[in-house]
Every structure is written in C-alpha cells, then in structure tokens.
C-alpha cells in the first residue's frame, strides 16, 4: 500500500468518526502517528522520504483544520 492510499483510507475513517462522534481535541493524531511509524524512516533523508514527510504533514494540517 502506498502512502497516498493509506492517507485516503485514514481520512475516510476520520470523516466517518467525526460524523458519528464529533470532532475532538487531538483529532486524527493517532492516525498521523500510525502513518509516521509505517512510512517514515527517521535516519533517511532521501527525496522520497522527505516527500513522505511533507504528505504526512499536509494530512496532519488537514486533521487540525477539519470541521466536518
């Protein structure tokens, strides 16, 4: 599974969770940490890894600003 696919899956899950339970403090942080653990190698700074970091950062920003 690619990072982009994983982000789409997690965002769909979060949208459903927000619909059912509402938005709360730290909304989506568990999912962001899960993606970082799976797709980020802390010792690697290749272009691909830096791109993964940017994509996860954008997903984190989306989680913080999501209003439903």
Phi and psi restraints in degrees (range 20) as a CNS / XPLOR table:
assign (resid 1 and name C) (resid 2 and name N)
       (resid 2 and name CA) (resid 2 and name C) 1.0 -85.4 20.0 2
assign (resid 2 and name N) (resid 2 and name CA)
       (resid 2 and name C) (resid 3 and name N) 1.0 164.0 20.0 2
assign (resid 2 and name C) (resid 3 and name N)
       (resid 3 and name CA) (resid 3 and name C) 1.0 -62.8 20.0 2
assign (resid 3 and name N) (resid 3 and name CA)
       (resid 3 and name C) (resid 4 and name N) 1.0 -42.1 20.0 2
assign (resid 3 and name C) (resid 4 and name N)
       (resid 4 and name CA) (resid 4 and name C) 1.0 -60.6 20.0 2
assign (resid 4 and name N) (resid 4 and name CA)
       (resid 4 and name C) (resid 5 and name N) 1.0 -41.9 20.0 2
assign (resid 4 and name C) (resid 5 and name N)
       (resid 5 and name CA) (resid 5 and name C) 1.0 -63.5 20.0 2
assign (resid 5 and name N) (resid 5 and name CA)
       (resid 5 and name C) (resid 6 and name N) 1.0 -43.7 20.0 2
assign (resid 5 and name C) (resid 6 and name N)
       (resid 6 and name CA) (resid 6 and name C) 1.0 -62.3 20.0 2
assign (resid 6 and name N) (resid 6 and name CA)
       (resid 6 and name C) (resid 7 and name N) 1.0 -39.9 20.0 2
assign (resid 6 and name C) (resid 7 and name N)
       (resid 7 and name CA) (resid 7 and name C) 1.0 -64.6 20.0 2
assign (resid 7 and name N) (resid 7 and name CA)
       (resid 7 and name C) (resid 8 and name N) 1.0 -42.5 20.0 2
assign (resid 7 and name C) (resid 8 and name N)
       (resid 8 and name CA) (resid 8 and name C) 1.0 -62.0 20.0 2
assign (resid 8 and name N) (resid 8 and name CA)
       (resid 8 and name C) (resid 9 and name N) 1.0 -42.4 20.0 2
assign (resid 8 and name C) (resid 9 and name N)
       (resid 9 and name CA) (resid 9 and name C) 1.0 -63.2 20.0 2
assign (resid 9 and name N) (resid 9 and name CA)
       (resid 9 and name C) (resid 10 and name N) 1.0 -47.3 20.0 2
assign (resid 9 and name C) (resid 10 and name N)
       (resid 10 and name CA) (resid 10 and name C) 1.0 -64.8 20.0 2
assign (resid 10 and name N) (resid 10 and name CA)
       (resid 10 and name C) (resid 11 and name N) 1.0 -38.9 20.0 2
assign (resid 10 and name C) (resid 11 and name N)
       (resid 11 and name CA) (resid 11 and name C) 1.0 -66.8 20.0 2
assign (resid 11 and name N) (resid 11 and name CA)
       (resid 11 and name C) (resid 12 and name N) 1.0 -37.2 20.0 2
assign (resid 11 and name C) (resid 12 and name N)
       (resid 12 and name CA) (resid 12 and name C) 1.0 -65.3 20.0 2
assign (resid 12 and name N) (resid 12 and name CA)
       (resid 12 and name C) (resid 13 and name N) 1.0 -40.2 20.0 2
assign (resid 12 and name C) (resid 13 and name N)
       (resid 13 and name CA) (resid 13 and name C) 1.0 -63.2 20.0 2
assign (resid 13 and name N) (resid 13 and name CA)
       (resid 13 and name C) (resid 14 and name N) 1.0 -41.5 20.0 2
assign (resid 13 and name C) (resid 14 and name N)
       (resid 14 and name CA) (resid 14 and name C) 1.0 -67.7 20.0 2
assign (resid 14 and name N) (resid 14 and name CA)
       (resid 14 and name C) (resid 15 and name N) 1.0 -37.5 20.0 2
assign (resid 14 and name C) (resid 15 and name N)
       (resid 15 and name CA) (resid 15 and name C) 1.0 -61.5 20.0 2
assign (resid 15 and name N) (resid 15 and name CA)
       (resid 15 and name C) (resid 16 and name N) 1.0 -43.0 20.0 2
assign (resid 15 and name C) (resid 16 and name N)
       (resid 16 and name CA) (resid 16 and name C) 1.0 -66.6 20.0 2
assign (resid 16 and name N) (resid 16 and name CA)
       (resid 16 and name C) (resid 17 and name N) 1.0 -42.1 20.0 2
assign (resid 16 and name C) (resid 17 and name N)
       (resid 17 and name CA) (resid 17 and name C) 1.0 -62.0 20.0 2
assign (resid 17 and name N) (resid 17 and name CA)
       (resid 17 and name C) (resid 18 and name N) 1.0 -40.9 20.0 2
assign (resid 17 and name C) (resid 18 and name N)
       (resid 18 and name CA) (resid 18 and name C) 1.0 -65.6 20.0 2
assign (resid 18 and name N) (resid 18 and name CA)
       (resid 18 and name C) (resid 19 and name N) 1.0 -37.4 20.0 2
assign (resid 18 and name C) (resid 19 and name N)
       (resid 19 and name CA) (resid 19 and name C) 1.0 -65.4 20.0 2
assign (resid 19 and name N) (resid 19 and name CA)
       (resid 19 and name C) (resid 20 and name N) 1.0 -40.0 20.0 2
assign (resid 19 and name C) (resid 20 and name N)
       (resid 20 and name CA) (resid 20 and name C) 1.0 -83.1 20.0 2
assign (resid 20 and name N) (resid 20 and name CA)
       (resid 20 and name C) (resid 21 and name N) 1.0 -41.7 20.0 2
assign (resid 20 and name C) (resid 21 and name N)
       (resid 21 and name CA) (resid 21 and name C) 1.0 -114.0 20.0 2
assign (resid 21 and name N) (resid 21 and name CA)
       (resid 21 and name C) (resid 22 and name N) 1.0 -11.1 20.0 2
assign (resid 21 and name C) (resid 22 and name N)
       (resid 22 and name CA) (resid 22 and name C) 1.0 90.0 20.0 2
assign (resid 22 and name N) (resid 22 and name CA)
       (resid 22 and name C) (resid 23 and name N) 1.0 173.5 20.0 2
assign (resid 22 and name C) (resid 23 and name N)
       (resid 23 and name CA) (resid 23 and name C) 1.0 -97.1 20.0 2
assign (resid 23 and name N) (resid 23 and name CA)
       (resid 23 and name C) (resid 24 and name N) 1.0 140.3 20.0 2
assign (resid 23 and name C) (resid 24 and name N)
       (resid 24 and name CA) (resid 24 and name C) 1.0 -133.7 20.0 2
assign (resid 24 and name N) (resid 24 and name CA)
       (resid 24 and name C) (resid 25 and name N) 1.0 170.8 20.0 2
assign (resid 24 and name C) (resid 25 and name N)
       (resid 25 and name CA) (resid 25 and name C) 1.0 -61.6 20.0 2
assign (resid 25 and name N) (resid 25 and name CA)
       (resid 25 and name C) (resid 26 and name N) 1.0 142.5 20.0 2
assign (resid 25 and name C) (resid 26 and name N)
       (resid 26 and name CA) (resid 26 and name C) 1.0 64.8 20.0 2
assign (resid 26 and name N) (resid 26 and name CA)
       (resid 26 and name C) (resid 27 and name N) 1.0 29.0 20.0 2
assign (resid 26 and name C) (resid 27 and name N)
       (resid 27 and name CA) (resid 27 and name C) 1.0 -58.8 20.0 2
assign (resid 27 and name N) (resid 27 and name CA)
       (resid 27 and name C) (resid 28 and name N) 1.0 119.9 20.0 2
assign (resid 27 and name C) (resid 28 and name N)
       (resid 28 and name CA) (resid 28 and name C) 1.0 88.2 20.0 2
assign (resid 28 and name N) (resid 28 and name CA)
       (resid 28 and name C) (resid 29 and name N) 1.0 -2.7 20.0 2
assign (resid 28 and name C) (resid 29 and name N)
       (resid 29 and name CA) (resid 29 and name C) 1.0 -67.2 20.0 2
assign (resid 29 and name N) (resid 29 and name CA)
       (resid 29 and name C) (resid 30 and name N) 1.0 -35.0 20.0 2
assign (resid 29 and name C) (resid 30 and name N)
       (resid 30 and name CA) (resid 30 and name C) 1.0 -63.4 20.0 2
assign (resid 30 and name N) (resid 30 and name CA)
       (resid 30 and name C) (resid 31 and name N) 1.0 -39.9 20.0 2
assign (resid 30 and name C) (resid 31 and name N)
       (resid 31 and name CA) (resid 31 and name C) 1.0 -69.2 20.0 2
assign (resid 31 and name N) (resid 31 and name CA)
       (resid 31 and name C) (resid 32 and name N) 1.0 -38.8 20.0 2
assign (resid 31 and name C) (resid 32 and name N)
       (resid 32 and name CA) (resid 32 and name C) 1.0 -62.7 20.0 2
assign (resid 32 and name N) (resid 32 and name CA)
       (resid 32 and name C) (resid 33 and name N) 1.0 -45.1 20.0 2
assign (resid 32 and name C) (resid 33 and name N)
       (resid 33 and name CA) (resid 33 and name C) 1.0 -63.9 20.0 2
assign (resid 33 and name N) (resid 33 and name CA)
       (resid 33 and name C) (resid 34 and name N) 1.0 -36.2 20.0 2
assign (resid 33 and name C) (resid 34 and name N)
       (resid 34 and name CA) (resid 34 and name C) 1.0 -63.8 20.0 2
assign (resid 34 and name N) (resid 34 and name CA)
       (resid 34 and name C) (resid 35 and name N) 1.0 -43.5 20.0 2
assign (resid 34 and name C) (resid 35 and name N)
       (resid 35 and name CA) (resid 35 and name C) 1.0 -66.7 20.0 2
assign (resid 35 and name N) (resid 35 and name CA)
       (resid 35 and name C) (resid 36 and name N) 1.0 -40.8 20.0 2
assign (resid 35 and name C) (resid 36 and name N)
       (resid 36 and name CA) (resid 36 and name C) 1.0 -61.3 20.0 2
assign (resid 36 and name N) (resid 36 and name CA)
       (resid 36 and name C) (resid 37 and name N) 1.0 -42.8 20.0 2
assign (resid 36 and name C) (resid 37 and name N)
       (resid 37 and name CA) (resid 37 and name C) 1.0 -63.5 20.0 2
assign (resid 37 and name N) (resid 37 and name CA)
       (resid 37 and name C) (resid 38 and name N) 1.0 -34.2 20.0 2
assign (resid 37 and name C) (resid 38 and name N)
       (resid 38 and name CA) (resid 38 and name C) 1.0 -85.0 20.0 2
assign (resid 38 and name N) (resid 38 and name CA)
       (resid 38 and name C) (resid 39 and name N) 1.0 -35.2 20.0 2
assign (resid 38 and name C) (resid 39 and name N)
       (resid 39 and name CA) (resid 39 and name C) 1.0 -114.3 20.0 2
assign (resid 39 and name N) (resid 39 and name CA)
       (resid 39 and name C) (resid 40 and name N) 1.0 -3.0 20.0 2
assign (resid 39 and name C) (resid 40 and name N)
       (resid 40 and name CA) (resid 40 and name C) 1.0 -114.3 20.0 2
assign (resid 40 and name N) (resid 40 and name CA)
       (resid 40 and name C) (resid 41 and name N) 1.0 126.9 20.0 2
assign (resid 40 and name C) (resid 41 and name N)
       (resid 41 and name CA) (resid 41 and name C) 1.0 -102.6 20.0 2
assign (resid 41 and name N) (resid 41 and name CA)
       (resid 41 and name C) (resid 42 and name N) 1.0 112.6 20.0 2
assign (resid 41 and name C) (resid 42 and name N)
       (resid 42 and name CA) (resid 42 and name C) 1.0 -61.8 20.0 2
assign (resid 42 and name N) (resid 42 and name CA)
       (resid 42 and name C) (resid 43 and name N) 1.0 -22.5 20.0 2
assign (resid 42 and name C) (resid 43 and name N)
       (resid 43 and name CA) (resid 43 and name C) 1.0 -95.3 20.0 2
assign (resid 43 and name N) (resid 43 and name CA)
       (resid 43 and name C) (resid 44 and name N) 1.0 -0.4 20.0 2
assign (resid 43 and name C) (resid 44 and name N)
       (resid 44 and name CA) (resid 44 and name C) 1.0 -109.6 20.0 2
assign (resid 44 and name N) (resid 44 and name CA)
       (resid 44 and name C) (resid 45 and name N) 1.0 132.3 20.0 2
assign (resid 44 and name C) (resid 45 and name N)
       (resid 45 and name CA) (resid 45 and name C) 1.0 -126.8 20.0 2
assign (resid 45 and name N) (resid 45 and name CA)
       (resid 45 and name C) (resid 46 and name N) 1.0 39.1 20.0 2
assign (resid 45 and name C) (resid 46 and name N)
       (resid 46 and name CA) (resid 46 and name C) 1.0 -71.2 20.0 2
assign (resid 46 and name N) (resid 46 and name CA)
       (resid 46 and name C) (resid 47 and name N) 1.0 168.0 20.0 2
assign (resid 46 and name C) (resid 47 and name N)
       (resid 47 and name CA) (resid 47 and name C) 1.0 -59.7 20.0 2
assign (resid 47 and name N) (resid 47 and name CA)
       (resid 47 and name C) (resid 48 and name N) 1.0 -40.4 20.0 2
assign (resid 47 and name C) (resid 48 and name N)
       (resid 48 and name CA) (resid 48 and name C) 1.0 -63.5 20.0 2
assign (resid 48 and name N) (resid 48 and name CA)
       (resid 48 and name C) (resid 49 and name N) 1.0 -43.6 20.0 2
assign (resid 48 and name C) (resid 49 and name N)
       (resid 49 and name CA) (resid 49 and name C) 1.0 -68.5 20.0 2
assign (resid 49 and name N) (resid 49 and name CA)
       (resid 49 and name C) (resid 50 and name N) 1.0 -39.3 20.0 2
assign (resid 49 and name C) (resid 50 and name N)
       (resid 50 and name CA) (resid 50 and name C) 1.0 -65.4 20.0 2
assign (resid 50 and name N) (resid 50 and name CA)
       (resid 50 and name C) (resid 51 and name N) 1.0 -35.1 20.0 2
assign (resid 50 and name C) (resid 51 and name N)
       (resid 51 and name CA) (resid 51 and name C) 1.0 -65.2 20.0 2
assign (resid 51 and name N) (resid 51 and name CA)
       (resid 51 and name C) (resid 52 and name N) 1.0 -41.1 20.0 2
assign (resid 51 and name C) (resid 52 and name N)
       (resid 52 and name CA) (resid 52 and name C) 1.0 -60.7 20.0 2
assign (resid 52 and name N) (resid 52 and name CA)
       (resid 52 and name C) (resid 53 and name N) 1.0 -41.9 20.0 2
assign (resid 52 and name C) (resid 53 and name N)
       (resid 53 and name CA) (resid 53 and name C) 1.0 -61.3 20.0 2
assign (resid 53 and name N) (resid 53 and name CA)
       (resid 53 and name C) (resid 54 and name N) 1.0 -43.2 20.0 2
assign (resid 53 and name C) (resid 54 and name N)
       (resid 54 and name CA) (resid 54 and name C) 1.0 -63.0 20.0 2
assign (resid 54 and name N) (resid 54 and name CA)
       (resid 54 and name C) (resid 55 and name N) 1.0 -42.8 20.0 2
assign (resid 54 and name C) (resid 55 and name N)
       (resid 55 and name CA) (resid 55 and name C) 1.0 -64.6 20.0 2
assign (resid 55 and name N) (resid 55 and name CA)
       (resid 55 and name C) (resid 56 and name N) 1.0 -41.4 20.0 2
assign (resid 55 and name C) (resid 56 and name N)
       (resid 56 and name CA) (resid 56 and name C) 1.0 -68.1 20.0 2
assign (resid 56 and name N) (resid 56 and name CA)
       (resid 56 and name C) (resid 57 and name N) 1.0 -36.9 20.0 2
assign (resid 56 and name C) (resid 57 and name N)
       (resid 57 and name CA) (resid 57 and name C) 1.0 -62.8 20.0 2
assign (resid 57 and name N) (resid 57 and name CA)
       (resid 57 and name C) (resid 58 and name N) 1.0 -41.6 20.0 2
assign (resid 57 and name C) (resid 58 and name N)
       (resid 58 and name CA) (resid 58 and name C) 1.0 -64.7 20.0 2
assign (resid 58 and name N) (resid 58 and name CA)
       (resid 58 and name C) (resid 59 and name N) 1.0 -39.5 20.0 2
assign (resid 58 and name C) (resid 59 and name N)
       (resid 59 and name CA) (resid 59 and name C) 1.0 -64.0 20.0 2
assign (resid 59 and name N) (resid 59 and name CA)
       (resid 59 and name C) (resid 60 and name N) 1.0 -42.0 20.0 2
assign (resid 59 and name C) (resid 60 and name N)
       (resid 60 and name CA) (resid 60 and name C) 1.0 -60.5 20.0 2
assign (resid 60 and name N) (resid 60 and name CA)
       (resid 60 and name C) (resid 61 and name N) 1.0 -43.6 20.0 2
assign (resid 60 and name C) (resid 61 and name N)
       (resid 61 and name CA) (resid 61 and name C) 1.0 -61.4 20.0 2
assign (resid 61 and name N) (resid 61 and name CA)
       (resid 61 and name C) (resid 62 and name N) 1.0 -39.8 20.0 2
assign (resid 61 and name C) (resid 62 and name N)
       (resid 62 and name CA) (resid 62 and name C) 1.0 -62.6 20.0 2
assign (resid 62 and name N) (resid 62 and name CA)
       (resid 62 and name C) (resid 63 and name N) 1.0 -42.9 20.0 2
assign (resid 62 and name C) (resid 63 and name N)
       (resid 63 and name CA) (resid 63 and name C) 1.0 -61.5 20.0 2
assign (resid 63 and name N) (resid 63 and name CA)
       (resid 63 and name C) (resid 64 and name N) 1.0 -41.7 20.0 2
assign (resid 63 and name C) (resid 64 and name N)
       (resid 64 and name CA) (resid 64 and name C) 1.0 -70.1 20.0 2
assign (resid 64 and name N) (resid 64 and name CA)
       (resid 64 and name C) (resid 65 and name N) 1.0 -27.4 20.0 2
assign (resid 64 and name C) (resid 65 and name N)
       (resid 65 and name CA) (resid 65 and name C) 1.0 -105.3 20.0 2
assign (resid 65 and name N) (resid 65 and name CA)
       (resid 65 and name C) (resid 66 and name N) 1.0 0.5 20.0 2
assign (resid 65 and name C) (resid 66 and name N)
       (resid 66 and name CA) (resid 66 and name C) 1.0 -65.6 20.0 2
assign (resid 66 and name N) (resid 66 and name CA)
       (resid 66 and name C) (resid 67 and name N) 1.0 130.9 20.0 2
assign (resid 66 and name C) (resid 67 and name N)
       (resid 67 and name CA) (resid 67 and name C) 1.0 -119.8 20.0 2
assign (resid 67 and name N) (resid 67 and name CA)
       (resid 67 and name C) (resid 68 and name N) 1.0 -2.2 20.0 2
